[in-house]
Amino acid sequence: MWGVQLLLVNAYILYKTTHLIMWKKDKKSLISHYDFHHQIALAWLLGNDGSPTNNQPAKKQKIQDSMASDCSTTSTKARRVNDSTLDPHSGVL
């Protein structure tokens, strides 16, 4: 979550910089940091068209279903991680 918050802050700084320097917009026309976060959260939750994002296209859904079935058919477990497996000289991992 820290990384996501850092990306959002950097995105706002980029938004503000490009509008002020490149596009010569007035500082009063920019949205606040809170409104910027709010708009991004709404876009994540509702998508660009305002509908919920759980309605995925059929092609994307088929790909996800095939990936899930591939993962469920393999029954091999990962090795256990402990101090002896992480040893740089005699460990297996």
Secondary structure, 3 states (H helix, E strand, C coil): CHHHHHHHHHHHHHHHHHHHHHCCCCHHHCCCHHHHHHHHHHHHHHCCCCCCCCCCCHHHHHHHHHHHHHHHHCCCCCCCCCCCCCCCCCCCC
